[in-house]
Amino acid sequence: MGLFGSEKKNLLQDGDFILIQTRVGNLELEIEKLKTHINSLRGLINRKWSKEVAPDEKETIKSPDGLDNLRY
């Protein structure tokens, strides 16, 4: 090691950089989806608590998220 620390540093190869860039892009998409689902759930809970819909107007929606009991 020289006077100014001239040791070799491992630089990322182009393929590694592209892989990391792709993973970060995918992570950003998943975060946006999570934010959307959280906002949807928040709206359902607020509607449930505020009793905006009359109890006799229940809808039977079968959704894949399993939150049908909040949607009336």
N, C-alpha and C positions, 0 to 999 in steps of 0.2 A: 504494500500500500504506500502510495507516494505522499507527498506533502499535502496535497489537496484532496485526498481521498479518491484517487482515480481508479476505483474498482469498477468492474463491469456490472451494469444493471441489466436485469432481465426485462426486455421490452416485450410488449404483447405483439404477437404475430397478427397479421391481417385477419385470419380466420377466427382467432380468439376475440378480437375486437368486434367483428360482425356478430359472433355468437352472443356476446355480452349485450350488444346493442339490440339484438332481437329479443333477448330475454327481458331487458328493461322495457321495451315497447309492449311486450305481452303483459308485463306486470302493470304498466299504466292502464291498459285496457281492462284488466281484472279489477283494478282499484275503481275505475269509473263505473263498472257494472255493480260493484259492491255499494258505491255511493247511491246509485239508482235504486237498488233494492232496499237500502236503509231508508231512503226518502219515501218509497212506496209503503213500507211497513209503518213508518211514522205517520203517514197520512191515514192509513187504515186504523191505527190506534186512536188518533185524534178523532176520527169520525165515530168510532165505537164509543169513546168517552163523551162526546158531545151529543150523542143520540140524535143525529141529524136525520136518520132514517127511522120511520115508525116501525115498531116491532112486527106489525102484520105485513110489511113489505119485504119480507125476507126473500132473498134470491138463493137458489141452490147452484152455486158456481163451483165446479170442481177444477181447481187450479193445481198445478204441479208444486206450488210452493207450500201447500198445506195450511194456508192461513184463511180458509173459507169461513171459519167461525168468527173472524173479525169483520167480515164483509156483510154485515146486516145492521 
